[in-house]
Amino acid sequence: MILRVDGIHTYYGLVHMLQGVSLEVDRGEIVALLGRNGAGKTTVLKSILGLVPPRAGTIVYQDEDITGLAPYLAARRGIAYVPAGRGIFSTLTAVENLDIVRRGGAATVDQVFERFPKLRELRARLGRQLSGGEQQMLAIARAIMTRPSLMLLDEPSQGLAPLVLDTIVDMLRSLKAEGLAMLLVEQNVDTAVALADRVIILDQGAKVFEGTPAQLTADEQIAIRYLGVGV
């Protein structure tokens, strides 16, 4: 196990956003968090990163209690974050977006280009000149620069055309095959089912389902009730 979240309660001011959420991620596993808007999915990621520290409960990463640890310290321990909206620096080139996160022990830009050859072609293009799919590829590549053991992804399929999404899904599968663990927030149920080893559904800040994609698709009423769609 690389990550264990145990009974966390996270607040935004007086709003009790996460109410005793627990989950685990094993090495080389992809776990998908599903739920309607406002269910608490992104808050789980932000709680793990220390962006919104939980008031109760514990977060253990590689046998170390990191509950409330500052985000930069979580990153140094090997947790990478691909935020919703990608977080690309629009006025920097693709290669500058990669260089900005490089530090001792990180992958080199050339090593990243070997994995993402499309980015080599785009290296001199500004972030704002990249398509949505190219920005998403760059955001994932930037996360990989830090050689993480765990990657947190928030809505990686958002706004992508089907063919571009297929490329991103293949990219994430190849990273999983190399042993990278991922906790994935998704609104696209089909993408989550295609990628994940396990699926967790949140509703109003609480976990209401956990199982394999096969178990979710076998119980369509769960998906209809908590996601508003069939699977």
C-alpha positions in Angstrom: 0.0 0.0 0.0 1.3 3.4 -0.9 -1.5 5.6 0.5 -4.0 5.2 3.3 -6.6 7.8 4.0 -8.3 7.0 7.3 -11.6 8.8 8.4 -10.7 12.3 7.3 -13.0 15.2 8.0 -12.2 18.3 6.0 -13.9 21.7 6.2 -14.2 24.8 4.1 -14.9 27.4 6.8 -18.0 26.1 8.5 -18.9 23.7 5.7 -18.2 20.1 6.6 -17.0 18.9 3.2 -15.6 15.5 3.9 -17.2 13.4 6.5 -15.1 10.4 7.6 -13.7 9.5 4.1 -11.3 6.5 4.0 -9.6 4.9 1.1 -6.4 3.1 0.1 -4.2 3.0 -3.0 -1.8 0.2 -3.7 1.4 0.5 -5.6 0.8 0.4 -9.4 -2.9 0.8 -8.9 -5.4 3.3 -10.3 -8.3 4.3 -8.0 -11.0 6.5 -9.5 -13.1 8.9 -7.4 -16.6 9.5 -8.8 -19.5 11.6 -7.7 -21.7 14.5 -8.6 -20.4 18.1 -8.5 -19.7 19.1 -4.9 -19.5 15.5 -3.6 -16.0 16.2 -2.2 -13.8 14.5 -4.8 -11.3 17.4 -5.4 -11.3 18.0 -1.7 -9.9 14.5 -1.1 -7.0 15.4 -3.4 -6.4 18.7 -1.7 -6.6 17.1 1.7 -3.9 14.6 0.7 -1.7 17.4 -0.6 -2.1 19.6 2.4 -3.8 22.3 0.4 -6.9 21.9 2.7 -5.7 20.0 5.7 -8.3 17.8 7.4 -9.3 18.6 10.9 -9.6 14.9 11.9 -8.4 11.6 10.6 -5.0 10.6 9.2 -3.3 10.4 5.8 -0.4 7.9 5.6 1.9 7.9 2.5 4.6 5.2 2.3 4.3 4.5 6.0 4.7 8.2 7.0 1.9 10.2 8.5 1.7 13.3 6.2 -1.6 14.7 7.6 -1.5 18.4 7.2 2.0 18.4 5.7 2.8 21.4 3.5 2.2 20.8 -0.2 5.8 21.4 -1.2 6.9 18.8 1.3 4.3 16.3 0.0 5.7 16.9 -3.5 9.2 16.3 -2.3 8.1 13.0 -0.9 6.9 11.8 -4.3 3.3 13.0 -4.7 2.6 14.7 -8.0 -0.6 16.7 -8.7 -2.3 17.3 -12.1 -5.0 19.9 -11.3 -8.2 20.5 -13.1 -7.6 23.0 -15.8 -4.1 21.7 -16.1 -2.3 24.6 -14.4 0.0 25.3 -17.4 1.9 28.6 -17.3 0.4 30.2 -20.4 3.3 32.7 -21.0 6.1 30.0 -20.8 7.0 27.6 -23.5 6.4 23.9 -23.2 10.0 23.2 -22.3 10.0 26.1 -19.8 6.9 24.6 -18.1 8.9 21.4 -17.7 12.2 23.1 -16.5 10.4 25.0 -13.8 9.8 21.9 -11.7 13.2 20.3 -12.3 15.3 19.7 -9.2 17.9 17.3 -8.0 16.8 13.7 -8.8 14.2 14.8 -11.3 14.0 13.4 -14.8 15.6 15.5 -17.5 13.6 17.2 -20.2 15.1 14.9 -22.8 14.0 11.8 -20.8 10.5 13.3 -20.7 10.6 14.0 -24.4 11.4 10.3 -25.0 8.2 9.4 -23.3 6.2 12.2 -24.8 7.6 12.7 -28.3 4.8 15.0 -29.3 6.0 17.5 -26.7 9.4 17.6 -28.4 7.7 19.1 -31.5 5.9 21.6 -29.3 8.9 22.6 -27.0 9.0 26.2 -28.2 5.3 26.8 -28.2 3.8 28.9 -25.5 1.3 27.3 -23.0 -1.5 29.4 -24.3 -0.9 28.2 -27.9 -1.3 24.6 -27.0 -4.6 22.7 -27.5 -6.5 21.3 -24.6 -5.0 17.8 -25.2 -1.5 19.2 -25.6 -1.9 21.1 -22.3 -3.1 17.9 -20.6 -0.1 16.0 -22.0 2.2 18.7 -20.8 0.6 18.8 -17.3 1.1 15.0 -17.0 4.7 15.3 -18.3 5.5 18.0 -15.8 4.2 15.8 -13.0 6.4 12.9 -14.2 9.5 15.2 -14.2 9.5 14.8 -10.4 9.7 11.0 -10.6 6.6 10.5 -8.4 5.4 7.3 -6.7 1.8 8.6 -6.5 0.0 10.9 -9.0 -3.2 12.7 -8.1 -5.2 13.7 -11.2 -8.2 16.0 -11.2 -10.5 15.6 -14.2 -7.9 14.7 -16.8 -10.6 14.0 -19.5 -12.2 17.4 -19.1 -12.8 19.2 -22.4 -10.9 16.6 -24.5 -12.0 15.3 -27.9 -12.5 11.5 -28.0 -9.3 10.8 -30.0 -7.2 13.0 -27.7 -8.8 11.3 -24.7 -7.8 7.9 -26.0 -4.2 9.1 -26.2 -4.3 10.3 -22.6 -5.8 7.1 -21.4 -3.1 5.1 -23.2 -0.5 7.3 -21.6 -1.9 6.7 -18.1 -2.0 3.0 -18.7 1.6 2.9 -19.7 2.5 4.8 -16.5 0.5 2.4 -14.4 2.3 -0.5 -16.1 5.6 1.0 -14.9 4.3 0.9 -11.3 3.0 4.5 -10.8 0.0 4.6 -8.5 -2.8 7.1 -9.3 -5.8 8.5 -7.5 -8.0 9.9 -10.2 -11.0 12.3 -9.9 -13.4 11.9 -12.9 -16.8 13.0 -14.1 -16.5 10.8 -17.2 -17.7 7.4 -15.9 -16.6 5.6 -19.1 -13.0 6.9 -18.7 -12.9 5.9 -15.0 -14.2 2.4 -15.7 -11.7 2.0 -18.5 -8.7 3.0 -16.4 -9.4 2.1 -12.8 -8.7 -1.0 -10.8 -11.2 0.2 -8.2 -13.9 2.8 -8.1 -15.1 4.9 -5.2 -18.2 7.0 -5.3 -18.7 10.0 -2.9 -22.0 11.6 -2.1 -22.2 14.7 0.1 -18.7 14.2 1.5 -19.2 10.5 2.4 -18.2 7.3 0.6 -21.2 5.4 -0.6 -19.7 2.8 -2.9 -16.4 1.0 -3.4 -15.7 -1.8 -5.8 -14.2 -2.9 -9.1 -15.5 -1.4 -12.3 -17.2 -4.7 -13.0 -19.1 -4.5 -9.7 -20.2 -0.9 -10.6 -21.4 -1.8 -14.0 -23.2 -4.8 -12.6 -25.2 -2.5 -10.2 -26.6 0.1 -12.5 -28.9 1.5 -9.9 -25.9 2.7 -7.9 -24.6 4.7 -10.8 -28.0 6.1 -11.6 -28.6 7.1 -8.0 -25.3 8.7 -7.2 -23.9 9.7 -10.7 -27.1 10.3 -12.6 -26.0 8.1 -15.5 -26.1 4.4 -16.3 -23.0 2.4 -17.0 
